[in-house]
Amino acid sequence: MKFKEQIYGMKAYQPGKPIEEVQKEFGLKEVIKLASNENPFGCSPKVKEFIKNNDINYAIYPDGYAQELRTAVSKHLGVEENQLLFGSGSDDIIAIISRALLYPGVNTVMADPSFSQYSHNAEIEGAEIRKVPLKDGKHDLEKMFEAIDENTSIVWICNPNNPTGTIVADEELSAFLKKVPKEVLVVLDEAYFEYITDPAYQDTLHYVEEYPNVIIMRTFSKAYGLAAFRVGYAIGQADVISKLEPVRAPFNNTVLSQKVAIVALEDQEFIKETVERTERAKRQYEEFCKKHGLKYYPSQTNFILFEVKTDSDVIFQEMMKRGFIVRSGNALGTPGFIRVSFGTEEQNSKFLETLEGVLKEQGALV
Ligand SMILES: *Cc1c(COP(=O)(O)O)cnc(C)c1O
């Protein structure tokens, strides 16, 4: 068959191991997954109430244009309805953008390490991938700018960055956007937007108004706690969004996902609480790292990447045996580190106590 040549070398996305599998493999009663940056506090209780009390006709296709959700998000953000593109998670938006703008002969610029889906989709489209190493765990916008040439189609800025959790300061972003050629699309992936507390980040919505070549991506999967439903969206100028609309699959958000996203959006109290609890969790981890002299990156997200002073695969395995799933830095391009999503306070305490034991056992702590 005539598969694209590049497909032959590719593998499907490797998610963190599912809880049930780890339970079986190690005979554990309880397994805590701190690997995929999901919200440990679940989602707004109003969503569960809504699902219990709503009768939906499953035989009918969803509204492909997600009109009700569109109205809700446009009001929430203060943008026009036609400035929004909805996807089955931002993963879908990344695929749509890549499909629309990437092909053999063009290139795309991204930080390294950063979110894997940018390069994954670029590879499928046969575009050249230009990875620019992070500087102190942060995007090196100067080097990224230097990587741009007349064949550059998309620059991805993961802000805050996954897996380091670091932000791009507004000052730097502003200077970067000013000089990037107008034919180059700059995508700001703000999957962790709600968690940001550092004033060095400033809301980026106005950049969409100033620059036609800027698109912002946000999602209901992280702080809103709706990863199961797959709802993400992009914000851009109307004529740019209209170029992406034909690439979108006709019914890429389900009926139920559109409805619960609206309910979740209305409950900003839940988001506020989530952010407060996340801040407390962050302090737990930072204190642990400081106490043991482990390097960590200042996170503006619900996860933290920190040093384990030994092979991160070993720590990943040893923690899994004890009922904790994390991400090994080896899988993320940051060997010697692990990425841990914050859990509930109780989960974090248990995790850090267990980790301390494992690190001592491995001779990583004195
Ligand atoms: C989790 C994540 C996404 C994907 O989110 P979905 O909306 O669930 O597809 C996108 N970008 C980054 C940086 C993420 O961490």
The ligand as a MOL file (V3000), in Angstrom:
LIG
                    3D

  0  0  0     0  0            999 V3000
M  V30 BEGIN CTAB
M  V30 COUNTS 15 15 0 0 0
M  V30 BEGIN ATOM
M  V30 1 C -2.5720 18.1820 27.9160 0
M  V30 2 C -2.0250 19.0790 26.8850 0
M  V30 3 C -2.6950 19.3150 25.6790 0
M  V30 4 C -3.8150 18.4470 25.2010 0
M  V30 5 O -4.9730 18.7060 25.8130 0
M  V30 6 P -6.3380 18.1450 25.2280 0
M  V30 7 O -7.1710 19.3690 25.1510 0
M  V30 8 O -6.7900 17.1570 26.2440 0
M  V30 9 O -6.1050 17.5140 23.8990 0
M  V30 10 C -2.2030 20.2570 24.8070 0
M  V30 11 N -1.0700 20.9160 25.0770 0
M  V30 12 C -0.3880 20.6970 26.2100 0
M  V30 13 C 0.8570 21.4570 26.4450 0
M  V30 14 C -0.8280 19.7700 27.1440 0
M  V30 15 O -0.1110 19.5280 28.2320 0
M  V30 END ATOM
M  V30 BEGIN BOND
M  V30 1 1 1 2
M  V30 2 1 2 3
M  V30 3 2 2 14
M  V30 4 1 3 4
M  V30 5 2 3 10
M  V30 6 1 4 5
M  V30 7 1 5 6
M  V30 8 2 6 7
M  V30 9 1 6 8
M  V30 10 1 6 9
M  V30 11 1 10 11
M  V30 12 2 11 12
M  V30 13 1 12 13
M  V30 14 1 12 14
M  V30 15 1 14 15
M  V30 END BOND
M  V30 END CTAB
M  END
